[in-house]
Amino acid sequence: MSNKTSKRSFVESRHVASMEVSSTLLVLMEAERLRAAGADLVDLGAGEPDFPTPPNVKLAGERAIEENFTRYTATGGTAQLKRAIIEMMERGFGTGYKPSELLVTAGGKQALFNAMAALLNPGDEVLIPAPYWVTFPEIAKFFRAVPIFIDTEQESFLLSAEMVRSSITPRTKLLILNSPNNPSGRIIPPTEFRRIVEIAAENEVMVISDECYLQFAYPPARPFTAGQLPPELRANVMVCGSFSKSYAMTGWRIGFALGREDWIQAMLKVQSHSTSNAASISQRAAEEAAKGQQESLKYMLEEYRKRRDWLIPALNRIPGIECQTPEGAFYAFPNVKRLLNAGVSDSAAFAKLLLDRALVVVTAGSAFGAEGYIRMSYANSLDAIQRGVSRIAEAVEKMNL
Ligand SMILES: Cc1ncc(COP(=O)(O)O)c(C=O)c1O
């Protein structure tokens, strides 16, 4: 046998090579390294609730195991969970979907992946308003589609129908909406949402509405789902939802897609040849989350709101930082351009500086297509947030603006 090593260590597809490792994960990895080395970090980088899964939901998972509910289920989800999701959306938003218009997935991410898998061909253009969640363009690229970004910075990160209209070309296949938005926390008002979908429909552009933060709208802001649109408009939209954030269930991996039957059927086909059904145990837990007491959800929302109401004014008191009040989700997205002018090259360098000098984990805005900003998650205790902000204030003071 030859002992010559191959020049190629493994076979890598060209389009996978063009994808980037999730930059939010890179921050977590670096933070993990420092934590393992014993550093006292304040983690404002993570995009997941700091709360445990509510007890009634955990119990439903335990029961599922005890009752040996541990086998394959229908690929698209159990009939009971599907009913529970439809009723949850009906109760909250009056949406009225049919079971055939619903697919249960392993997290919202798989709903997005399947929706794009079923729709996109190489060369199709996908409109993605910036700032955006890092995964949107990477999934589009996976299917050899072309992400086209719509910069919303000039409008305080609020997407308008006009911006969408002027970005559509004959090659545009898909528009991705994400309201409440990660990272900006902006919520598209219902009238504008409707106009955006109308313009998409007029141009035969399909829409994915990532509503994974749907429950996270802080009064007076109100949540709005594309499921509330009139049927002729809704026919163009795939709603992608998740239990991860609203029920503190990130590790259980349950999401869903709601939309027209033919699109759902195509997604089901994709799923049947990849992961099959979402975990049976998690489906039982999600059923309880959707049907059971909603007090935990209300409690968590109120806690996030209190943290936000402390965090935003505190950030605005730091010289060089400006932050608008997010209406939803659990992220602050402050503008730090004045600090960058004062010697740090870009938002990634600033995030690194905060990690090194203040031991605070934040995510660079460049990861979300918005240079000059950083994302801070307030899915952490108020105490941790307060420590983090005072460390940031100290680090900024030493920058000698
Ligand atoms: C905007 C957005 N969509 C979807 C997801 C996916 O969440 P999951 O796959 O856990 O449901 C996330 C997670 O961070 C997100 O921020």
The ligand as a MOL file (V3000), in Angstrom:
LIG
                    3D

  0  0  0     0  0            999 V3000
M  V30 BEGIN CTAB
M  V30 COUNTS 16 16 0 0 0
M  V30 BEGIN ATOM
M  V30 1 C -34.2090 35.1970 12.9100 0
M  V30 2 C -34.0530 33.7780 13.3080 0
M  V30 3 N -34.7080 32.8360 12.6150 0
M  V30 4 C -34.6180 31.5340 12.9270 0
M  V30 5 C -33.8530 31.1180 13.9900 0
M  V30 6 C -33.7690 29.6410 14.2100 0
M  V30 7 O -34.1010 29.1950 15.4320 0
M  V30 8 P -34.4140 27.6510 15.6630 0
M  V30 9 O -33.8490 26.8780 14.5340 0
M  V30 10 O -33.7830 27.3270 16.9660 0
M  V30 11 O -35.9050 27.5510 15.7000 0
M  V30 12 C -33.1300 32.0520 14.7340 0
M  V30 13 C -32.2360 31.6330 15.8260 0
M  V30 14 O -31.4100 32.3660 16.3220 0
M  V30 15 C -33.2450 33.4210 14.3930 0
M  V30 16 O -32.5990 34.3780 15.0810 0
M  V30 END ATOM
M  V30 BEGIN BOND
M  V30 1 1 1 2
M  V30 2 1 2 3
M  V30 3 2 2 15
M  V30 4 2 3 4
M  V30 5 1 4 5
M  V30 6 1 5 6
M  V30 7 2 5 12
M  V30 8 1 6 7
M  V30 9 1 7 8
M  V30 10 2 8 9
M  V30 11 1 8 10
M  V30 12 1 8 11
M  V30 13 1 12 13
M  V30 14 1 12 15
M  V30 15 2 13 14
M  V30 16 1 15 16
M  V30 END BOND
M  V30 END CTAB
M  END
